């Protein structure tokens, strides 16, 4: 448990009457302070591995986030868990590693930039391909324009010709066939059916 949390709990249990006593206890607890390279003030009981460390602000104390921080004296403060010091080490080894990696990174960036510059210019073959593609596209556009002109001409011709007269249905006149079956004999039922079929 943090020292400040313990003091706050004592304040709540004892009440406001003992606030003076707690303030005297707080003044008795001396915390060590260090500043980072950028001027941020850090506070801890002692700057050793395993101790709690806080960023000192105007209003409150904030636990130091995970990471590595360079102190004013050139030492590196490593924080593995939020608010806990993992180790304090010298910056010389790490600076050499950082400088070496920066040199490698700049060389890689220069090589990539050179490759990009080379890739920006087109070859004669590529230019010829692009030119032929442009010509094909122009030909297609010209054909489309010609087709649209032909369509317009056809529309004009069709609009000038009069509309065809409507076609009316003219069926052929029906003629009844009078065939007589069994003229010399008496008609039977087959003759009657055949006569009705022909007349309808």
C-alpha positions as CSV (number, residue, x, y, z in Angstrom):
1,X,0.0,0.0,0.0
2,X,1.3,3.5,-0.8
3,X,2.2,5.8,2.0
4,X,-0.2,8.5,0.8
5,X,-3.1,6.0,0.8
6,X,-2.2,4.9,4.3
7,X,-2.3,8.5,5.5
8,X,-5.6,9.1,3.8
9,X,-7.1,6.1,5.5
10,X,-5.8,7.3,8.9
11,X,-7.4,10.7,8.2
12,X,-10.8,9.1,7.5
13,X,-10.7,6.8,10.6
14,X,-9.5,9.5,13.0
15,X,-11.6,12.4,11.7
16,X,-10.8,16.1,11.3
17,X,-9.6,16.6,14.8
18,X,-6.4,14.7,14.1
19,X,-5.7,16.4,10.8
20,X,-2.9,18.4,12.5
21,X,-1.2,15.2,13.6
22,X,-1.5,13.6,10.2
23,X,0.0,16.8,8.6
24,X,3.0,16.5,11.0
25,X,3.4,12.9,10.0
26,X,3.3,13.9,6.3
27,X,6.0,16.5,6.9
28,X,8.1,13.9,8.6
29,X,8.0,11.6,5.5
30,X,10.6,12.9,3.2
31,X,10.4,11.7,-0.4
32,X,13.3,11.9,-2.9
33,X,12.8,13.9,-6.1
34,X,14.5,13.7,-9.4
35,X,13.9,15.4,-12.7
36,X,13.8,14.0,-16.1
37,X,15.7,15.4,-19.1
38,X,12.5,17.3,-20.2
39,X,12.0,18.9,-16.8
40,X,9.3,16.6,-15.4
41,X,9.7,16.1,-11.6
42,X,9.6,12.5,-10.3
43,X,9.1,11.6,-6.6
44,X,9.8,8.3,-4.8
45,X,10.9,7.2,-1.3
46,X,14.2,6.3,-2.8
47,X,15.2,5.8,-6.4
48,X,16.0,2.0,-6.2
49,X,14.6,-1.0,-7.9
50,X,11.2,-2.1,-6.5
51,X,10.3,1.4,-5.2
52,X,7.2,3.3,-6.2
53,X,7.7,6.3,-8.4
54,X,5.3,9.1,-9.2
55,X,5.1,12.1,-11.6
56,X,4.7,15.2,-9.4
57,X,2.0,17.6,-10.7
58,X,0.4,20.7,-9.2
59,X,-2.7,18.9,-8.1
60,X,-1.7,15.3,-7.4
61,X,0.8,12.5,-7.9
62,X,0.4,10.2,-11.0
63,X,2.0,6.8,-11.3
64,X,4.8,6.8,-13.8
65,X,3.8,4.8,-17.0
66,X,5.8,1.8,-18.3
67,X,8.8,2.8,-20.3
68,X,12.4,4.1,-20.1
69,X,13.1,7.6,-19.0
70,X,16.3,9.6,-19.2
71,X,17.2,11.6,-16.0
72,X,19.0,14.9,-15.9
73,X,22.2,13.2,-14.7
74,X,22.2,10.9,-17.8
75,X,21.0,7.8,-16.0
76,X,18.1,5.7,-17.5
77,X,15.1,5.0,-15.2
78,X,13.3,1.8,-16.4
79,X,9.7,1.2,-15.4
80,X,8.4,-2.4,-16.0
81,X,5.1,-2.1,-14.1
82,X,3.2,1.2,-13.9
83,X,4.5,3.1,-10.9
84,X,7.3,0.7,-10.0
85,X,11.0,1.1,-10.7
86,X,12.5,-1.9,-12.5
87,X,16.1,-0.6,-12.6
88,X,18.3,2.5,-12.9
89,X,21.2,2.1,-15.3
90,X,23.7,4.1,-17.2
91,X,22.7,5.5,-20.6
92,X,26.0,5.0,-22.4
93,X,25.4,1.4,-23.6
94,X,21.9,2.1,-24.7
95,X,22.8,5.4,-26.5
96,X,25.4,3.5,-28.5
97,X,22.8,0.9,-29.5
98,X,20.3,3.6,-30.4
99,X,22.9,5.5,-32.5
100,X,23.9,2.3,-34.3
101,X,20.2,1.5,-35.0
102,X,19.6,5.1,-36.2
103,X,22.6,4.8,-38.6
104,X,21.2,1.5,-40.0
105,X,17.7,3.0,-40.3
106,X,19.0,6.1,-42.2
107,X,20.9,3.8,-44.6
108,X,17.8,1.7,-45.2
109,X,15.8,4.9,-45.8
110,X,18.3,6.2,-48.3
111,X,18.4,2.9,-50.2
112,X,14.6,2.8,-50.3
113,X,14.4,6.4,-51.5
114,X,16.9,5.6,-54.3
115,X,14.8,2.6,-55.4
116,X,11.7,4.8,-55.4
117,X,13.4,7.4,-57.5
118,X,14.5,4.8,-60.0
119,X,10.9,3.3,-60.1
120,X,9.4,6.7,-60.8
121,X,10.8,6.9,-64.3
122,X,9.2,4.9,-67.1
123,X,11.2,3.0,-69.7
124,X,10.8,3.4,-73.5
125,X,8.8,0.2,-73.7
126,X,6.4,1.3,-71.0
127,X,5.9,4.6,-72.7
128,X,5.2,2.9,-76.0
129,X,2.6,0.7,-74.3
130,X,1.0,3.7,-72.8
131,X,1.0,5.5,-76.1
132,X,-0.6,2.5,-77.9
133,X,-3.3,2.2,-75.1
134,X,-4.1,5.9,-75.5
135,X,-4.5,5.5,-79.3
136,X,-6.9,2.5,-78.7
137,X,-8.9,4.6,-76.3
138,X,-9.1,7.5,-78.7
139,X,-10.2,5.1,-81.5
140,X,-12.9,3.7,-79.2
141,X,-14.1,7.2,-78.4
142,X,-14.2,8.1,-82.1
143,X,-16.3,5.0,-82.8
144,X,-18.7,5.8,-80.0
145,X,-19.1,9.4,-81.4
146,X,-19.7,8.0,-84.9
147,X,-22.3,5.5,-83.6
148,X,-24.1,8.3,-81.7
149,X,-24.2,10.4,-84.9
150,X,-25.6,7.4,-86.9
151,X,-28.2,6.9,-84.1
152,X,-29.3,10.6,-84.3
153,X,-29.6,10.3,-88.1
154,X,-31.7,7.2,-87.9
155,X,-34.0,8.9,-85.3
156,X,-34.4,11.9,-87.6
157,X,-35.3,9.7,-90.6
158,X,-37.8,7.8,-88.5
159,X,-39.4,10.9,-87.1
160,X,-39.8,12.3,-90.7
161,X,-41.5,9.2,-92.1
162,X,-45.3,9.1,-91.4
163,X,-46.6,6.5,-89.1
164,X,-48.0,3.4,-90.7
165,X,-51.8,3.2,-90.9
166,X,-53.3,0.8,-88.4
167,X,-54.0,-2.6,-89.8
168,X,-57.6,-3.8,-89.4
169,X,-58.7,-7.4,-89.5
170,X,-60.6,-8.4,-92.6
171,X,-61.7,-11.9,-92.4
172,X,-62.8,-13.8,-95.5
173,X,-66.6,-14.1,-95.9
174,X,-68.0,-17.4,-94.8
175,X,-69.9,-19.3,-97.4
176,X,-72.2,-22.1,-96.5
177,X,-71.8,-25.2,-98.5
178,X,-75.0,-27.0,-99.2
179,X,-74.2,-30.5,-99.9
180,X,-76.9,-33.0,-99.8
181,X,-76.2,-36.5,-98.9
182,X,-78.4,-39.3,-99.8
183,X,-80.3,-37.5,-102.5
184,X,-82.0,-40.5,-103.9
185,X,-82.4,-42.4,-100.7
186,X,-83.7,-41.8,-97.2
187,X,-81.3,-39.9,-94.9
188,X,-79.9,-41.7,-92.0
189,X,-78.3,-40.3,-88.8
190,X,-74.8,-40.2,-90.3
191,X,-76.0,-38.1,-93.2
192,X,-77.6,-35.6,-90.7
193,X,-74.4,-35.3,-88.7
194,X,-72.2,-34.7,-91.7
195,X,-74.5,-32.1,-93.1
196,X,-74.4,-30.1,-89.7
197,X,-70.7,-30.3,-89.6
198,X,-70.3,-28.8,-93.1
199,X,-72.7,-26.0,-92.5
200,X,-71.1,-24.8,-89.2
